[in-house]
């Protein structure tokens, strides 16, 4: 029976904000990766697991977007994304629906030219264009690279996403499952909680603040009685002026972030949550090796 199963690793790559996390959440059927319209939302490689008892297991790696790095955090993120190309069984490359192939896409094409891994091209956000235009977008990309498959879909609407697991299994090797059937992610709960708080901050804050924030969980403890989890978390920012924006007038912004995050954390932990948030300034933390490691951005992820 085991010999019929296929299992393997699949990475999602693409420029920032092309919909990688949205697609992964859609395929897994629940929210693991945070999503936002702002770039650099995903900073670590997030592993999620799709299990089909009859066919096997797909382990998805959602990587940070591949882009030109401007600081140490940027370099770390790009290295994390590019390293996975050599390590996986299938690459899913997400692009926007367009006939124009920009510098960012050319950079990725150049990277793909150095690997032998099958690449499935995903033209995402098809809900934003006319159906009759999609064929020309497929044609534009087909001329650039020998893709294993090309799939137009809308991750946000769930249109045409159901065919993806079938296509992926086609290219996976035979072998036993890597994880238990009920495993959905390798992310520790504390990390998911920190990411939820960061997501709510990204949604609530002004343009200039979000890239410069990190979230650390100082304490996360379930009370012995009463089914309540106490969480103390700190939002780290780079400037005093940012701290003021995050806290807001009379603490209003911090309260909004806390309320929105608590609602989602309670769903994740299936318990009541008492969430306390603080804000600290750590100047230029994105260029400090020590602070990057301290906030969980480590080179040796797997």
N, C-alpha and C positions, 0 to 999 in steps of 0.2 A: 504493500500500500504506500509506504513512504517514498518508494522510488518514483511514483507518479507526481510527487510534489516538486514545485520549483520555488526557489527562494533567491532573492538577490537585492542589491542596493541600487537605488535610483536617485540621481540628484536633479534638483530643479535649479536651472540657472537662467540668467537674464538680467537686463539692466534693472536698476532700482525702480520700484513702483510699477512693474509690469504685471503683477498679480500672482506671484509665486505662492505667497502664504495663503491667499484666498483660495487658490486651486488646491493646495495641500489640505487645508481645512475641509474643503468640499469633498475630496476623495476619502478622507478619514471619517467624515461624518460628524466631527465635532471640532471645536476651536482649540487649537494647540498653539499655532503661530499667531502673533499679533499682526494686525493689519492697520495701515494708515496711508493717507495720500502723500505723506511726507517721505522723502528718500531716507535710506539708511535705517529703516524700521527694524529689519532683522539683522542682528549683529553676530550671533553665534550660529553654528550649524545646529539645526534642530532635527532630531530623528523622530519620525513617526512611523507607525507600523500598520499596514493594511493586511489583514489575514482573511484568506478564503480557504475554508477547511478542505475543499476538494482540489484546489489548484496549488495553494502554497501561500507564500508571504512576500510582500513587497515592503522593503524598508526605505522610506523616503528621507532624503537629506535636503532640507530647505536651507539654502545657503544665502549669505548676504549678497546683494547685487554686485555684479562685476563692474567696476568703474575706475577711473583714474584717481589714485589715492592722493589726498592732500595733507594727511597727518598720520601719526602712528596707528590710530584706531582704523583709519581708512586702509592702511597697508595690511594690517592684521586681517581686516574683513575680506579684502581682495585675495590675499594668500589662502585664506580658509576656503573661499569659493573655488579658486583655480586648482587647489590641491585635490579636491574631490573628483575632478574630471578623470584622473588616472585610476581612482580607487573603486569606481562603480561599474555596474553591469549595463546600465542604460542611462543616457542623459536626456532629460526633458528640457528643451530650450524654449522659453516663452518670449514671444515678441508681440508688439502692437500690430494691428492690421494697417499696413502701409506699403506703398510701392517704393518708398524711399528707405534705403539702408544707410543709416547714419554711422558716424565714427564709432559710437558705442557698440553697435552690432558688428561692425568690421573688426573691432578688437576681439570680440567673442569668436567670430569666424576664424580668425587667426589662431586662437587658442585651440579651437576644435580641430583645426588642420593638423595638430600634433598628436591627436589621440586616435585610437582605433575603436573606441567604444561606439555602439550604435546610438545615433542621435534621433530623437523624435522631436520634430519641430511643432510647437504649439502656437498657433496664431490666436491669441486671446482677445477678449473684449469685442467679439463679433457682434454683440448686441448694439455696438455704437456705430456700425456702418451698414450700408445697403448690402443685402445678400448677394446681389449680382456682381459686387466688386470683389468678393472674397477670392474668386478664381484667379484674378489678376495678381492678388497678393501672394497666393500660393506659387504662381508662376515666377514671380520676382525672386522668391527665396530658393525655389527649386533649381534655378540656374546657378546659384552660388555654392551649393554643397550637395553631396549625395546623401540625403536624409533617409533613414530607415522608414519613417512614416511622416506624413504632414497632417496635422489635425486642427481644423478651425473650431473654436469653442468659446463659450462665455463662462468663466469660472464663477463670476458673480451671480449669474442667473441659473447656473447648472445646465446650460444647453450643450449637448454633445459630450459632456464630461463622462457619461457612463461607459463609453467605449474604451476609455483609456486603460483601465486595468487589463482588459483582454489584449490590447496591443502590447502592453508592457510585458505580460507573462510570456508572450511569443519569444521575447529575446532574453529571458532569464535562464540561468543554468538549473539543471535538476539538482535537488539537494534538500535536506531537512530544514525545518523552520528555525530561525535564529532566536525567536522570542516565544513566550507562552501565548496562547491564542487570545487571551484577554488584555495583552499589553497594547497600549495605544501610543505611548511615547516614552523615551528614555529620560525626558526632562524631569529633574526632581521638582516636587511640588513648590518648594521655596522659589525656584527659578521661574516657574510659571507665574507664581504670585507676583514676583518682581516685574516680570514682563507685562502682566495685566496693568499694574500701576503705571508702568512706563507708557503703555498704549493710551491709557486714559489721559495721561499728561500730554501726550502728542496731540490727541484730539482737542484738548481744551486750550492749549497754549498758543501764543503768537508765533509767527514764522521764525523769528530769530533765535528763539530759545531751544526748541526741541532737540536739535542735534547734540547740543552740549549737555544732555542730562543722562544720568545713570540712576539706577535704583538698587539699594542694598536692603536686605531684610536683616534687621538686627535681632529680632526675636519672633519666633512663631511657635506657639505652645497651646495645646488643647487643655482646657481646664478639666480637672478630674471629674467635676460634676457639672451638669448643665449643658453639655454639648456646645460650648462656645470656644472659638479659637481666638486667642489674643495675638495680634500681629503688630509689631513696631517696625516701620520702614522709613528709610531716609531717601529723599530725592536729592541727588548731587547735581549741582550746576556749576558753571565756570565763572560767573560774575555776580557781584553784589546786586547789580541792577536786575539780573535774571531772577535772583532770589525774591526780590520784591514782586516781580510779575507772577511768579509761581504761587506765592502766598496770597496775593491779591488784596484788595481793599478790605480791611477787617477780617482777613483770613478767608475771604469768599472763594477765591480760586482753588486753594488747597482743599477746602471743604467740598467743592464740586468734584475735584479729582477723586477725593476719598470716597464720596458717596457712590460715584460711578464704578470705581474699582471694587468697593465692598460688595456691591450687588453681584458682580461677576465672580468674585472670589468665593462668595457663599455658594454659588451654583457649582463651582469647581470642587470645593471641599465638602459640600453637602452638610454644612453646619453654619451656625450663626457666627459672625465675625465681628470682633471689636478691633477696628483698624485705627492705628495712630500714625500720622505722617509728620515727618520733620523735613526741613530743607537745610542743606549745608553747601557752602561754597568751597570748591577745590579748584583753584585756578589751573587752567590748561591741563586738566586730567587726561584729555584725549591724546596728549603727546607725552605722557609719563608712563614708561614701562611698568613701574611699580604699581601705579594706581590702576592701570588697565588690568593687571593680574589680580589686584585687590577686588576689582568689580566683576571678576569672573570671565574676562576675556583672555583665555589661555591658548597658547600656540598648540599644545599637544592635546587635541580634543578627543581623539579616539585611540 
